[in-house]
Amino acid sequence: MDNEDIKKDVFKMKKIIIFLIIFTLSFCLVLIYSRYVGTKGIKIKEYKIAYSELSNDFYGLKIVHLTDIHYGRITFKKELNEIVEKINLTKPDIVVITGDLIDKDTKLNKKNINELILCLSKIDARIEKYAIKGNHDYKFKEWNSIISNSNFVDLNDSYDLIYTDSNKNILITGVSTNSYGKKTIKEKLSSTDNYLNSLDKKNKPNYSILLIHEPDFIDEFDYKKYNLILAGHSHNGQVRIPIIGAVIKPDYAKKYYDEHYKINKTDLYISSGIGVSSINFRLLNPPSFNLYRLTNR
């Protein structure tokens, strides 16, 4: 091998080493950003939801959709208080939590239970506050008392009617996590179905909302009964890459994981949530909650 060939090999080796150094540094910077920057701050995502038959009684109704807080992982009292302040600034009529309030690895004690209750009870909704269980909440028997003591309505496998100044109403239904338990989602919705089947067309709700944690279960029941379905669980991918989109998609959020889907006439919105699950990173997907405004035009 002559000197020229040696020089070429050395040059190639230098290029490879430089590339590896740049790649390693870039990868480390992305990891640092995803952990310490991407998981901070709160973004409010606003959506206008138009339904031509919506009664004027509900025109402009504001719904805040909060999900996947995963309290005790990287979200604690300080972060939750910041979220509550931002929610109250929007002056919501209704606030909903669609699961995973508590992270499954959190060791609940009296102190953080009281912190959760104190923070959540500060959320101010003009009409009502509702919550359902996510798959992480399933292991905590304390969830029920936290929710009730925070003045939220436990909407697991049940429904409520929202009235304003007339006899028109909005139906809001909730389904507990479908990752566990023997009941099918159809069985969980049976009380709502029985109620709807008991009504004549004249007395049907003016608008129908369903709260669900894992969005892929939408294909296992008659979703057409609902105008609006609100879900969590997917975090919209938690880690996203330009062009490719969501990289991490949990079970039961493989098909539906992005922000919005129009399925026939039903709107499915999936909030990216506040916290993290499995890995403590968020990339190009900051913590957020959704704000919906109902309108008839």
N, C-alpha and C positions, 0 to 999 in steps of 0.2 A: 504494500500500500504506500503510495507516494504521499508527499507532504500536502498536496492539493486535496487528496481524498480525506486525509486526516482532518484538514481544516473544515471540509464540508461536514464531516461527521460531528465535529465539535460544535459547529454552528447549529446543526440540527438538534443536538442535545441541549444547547442553550435555549433554543426556541421552545423545546418541550418543557424544560424546567421553568422557564418564564410563564408559559401557559398554565402549568400546574400551580405555580405560585399565585397567579392572578385568579385562577378558578377557585383555589382554596380560600383566598382572602375574600373573594366575592361571596362564596357560599357562607363563610363565617359572618360577614356583614349582613346577609339576608337573614340568617338565623337570629342574630342580635336584634335586628330591626323587627322581625316577626314576634319576638318575645317581649321586648321592652318598649316598642313604639306601636306596633300593630295591635296590641291588646289594650292600649290606653285610649281615653277619650270616649265620648258618646255622640254618635251621629243620629239625627232624627230623619227618617225616611218618610216623606209625605206622599199620600196617594189620594186622588179623587176617584170615588167609586160611583158611577152613574147608573141609576136604575129608573127607567122612565115611569114606572108605576109606584114609585115611592111616594108616600103621603107627604104633603107639605108639613105635617106635624114633625116629621123626622128630617126635614131638609137641613143640611149643614151639621147633622149629628156627628160628633167627633169621638172616635174610638182609638184609644192607645193600646197597642199590642206589644206586650212585653213577654220575652221568653228566654229560656236557656241561660239563666243567670249563673247557675253552677256555683252558688254561694259556698265559700270555703276552699275554693281551689285557687283562683287568683282574684276573685271578687269578694270584697269584705265590706265592713261597715262604711268606710270612707267612700268607696266606689258606689255602693248602693245609695247612700245619701245624695250623691251627685246625680244619680239617675232619677231619684224621686224629685229633686228640685227641678230637673228639666221636664219631667212629666207634668208637674203642676203648672209650669209656665205655659203649657199648651192648653190649659183649662179644659180637660177632657170631660165628656159626658159619661163615657164608659171606659173602664180599664180592664183588660183581660190578660191573664198569664197563662200561656199554653204549655206549661210543664218545665221540668228540670230547674226548679227553684234552687234546689240544693244539690251539690255534687255528690256522687255516690261515695267518694273517698273522704268526705268530711266527717270528722268526729264531733257530732253535735253534743254540746253541753249547755247548761243553763244560761251561761253568758251569751253565746252566739244565738241561742234560741230567742232570748230577749232582744238582742240586737236586730234580728230579723223582724220580729213583731213590731218593734219601735219604728223601724224604717218603713216597713210596708204600710203600717197604720197611718203614716203621714201622707200617703198618696190620696189625693183629693179628687174624687169623681162626682160630677153633679148628680148622676142617676144611680150607678152601681158599679161594684168591682167584682170580677169573677175569676176563678182559677180552676185549673185541672192538673192532675198529676202527670209527670213525665216518667220515663223509665228510670231515671236516677232517683226521683222522689219515692219510688215504689218501696224502697227498703226502710223508709223513715216513718214510723208510726206517729212521730211528732208533727208530721206535715199537716194533719187535720187541725190540730190545735193552733199551729202557727197561722194557718189561713183564717180560721174563725176569729182568733184574737186580733187579727189585722183588719177585721171588718170586710173580708172578702167572702163572697158566696162560693161555697164548695159546689161546683157544677159537674162533678164527676158522674157520668151516666145519668144525668137528669137535665131538666130544662127550666127556663124561667120566661116570663113575659114582661116586656118593657112597654110601658104606657107613657103617653105624654098628657095632652089636654083633652084628648078625645077617646073614643072606644077602640081606636085603631092601635095595633100593637106590633112589636117586633118579637119574634121567637128567637131565643138564644139557647143553644143546646151544647152540652159538653160531654166529651168522652175521655175516660181515663186511659192511661197508656195501654197500648195493645201488645206490648212486648212480653207481658207477663199475664198470668191468670188464665182460667179456663173459658171465660165468657168470650164469645165472638163479638165483633163490633156491631153486628146486626142485633144481637141480644141486648147489648148495652143501649142501643137506640130504640128498643121496643117501647119504652114509656112515651117517648116523643112520637113515635109512629102511631101508637094507640090514641094519643091526644089528637094528632092531626086527622086521623081517620074518623074521629068522632064529630068533626066539624063539617058543616056544609060550606059550600064555596064562598058564600057571603061572609062567613065568620073566620075565614082563613087568615093567618097573620099577614100583615102587609109586606113583611120582609123577614127572611130567615137566615140566621147565622149559626155556624157550627164551629166549636173549638175542638181541635184534635192535636195530639202531639206528633205522632209519626205520620207524615203525609201520604206515604205509599198505600195506606189502608183505605184511601178514598175509593179505590177500585172494588172494594168488598161490600159496598152498600149503595143504596140509591141516592147518590150525591145530588141528583137533580132536584131534590126537595129543598135544597139550600141555595140561596142566592150568593152567600159569602162563606167561605171556609178559611179559617185561620189556623196555621200550624207552626210548629217549630222543628226541633230535632236535627235538621240538616245543617244548621248554621250557614246555609247557602254555600257549603263547602269548607268553611273555616280558612282553608288555604286555597287561594285562587291564583292562577297563572294567566296572563294575557293570552287571548285566542283560545287556549285550552279550556279555561274556566275552572270549575270546581275540581279539586284534586282528591280531597278526602270526602267520601260519601258514606255515612253510616248505614247499617242495615235499616230497612224500612224507610230509607230516603234515597234510594238508588234511582228511582224513576222521576220523582218530584223532589227537587232540591233547590231550584233557583227561586228568585223573588216572587214571580207571578206566573200563573197559568190560567188561561181561559179554556175551560173544559165544557163544551157546549155553551150553556148560558150561565154556568157557575164560575165565580171568581175564586181561585185558590191563591192565597197569599202566604208565603213562608218567610218569617222574620229570620234574619241572620243571628239574632240574639246578642247577648251581652258577654257571656263567659266563654270558656273553652272546655273541651272534653278530650280525654286521652292524651293529647299533646298540648303544651302551653304556648301555642303559637297561633297567630292570625296574620295572614298575608293578603294584602289588597282586599281586605274584608273587615273593616273596623267594627267594633262593638256598636250596636244600634238598637233602637226600637222603632216601630212603625206607628204612624199617625194616619188614620183614614178619615176622610170626610165624605159622608153620604150625600148624594144629590139626585135630583130627578131630571137633570138636564146638563 
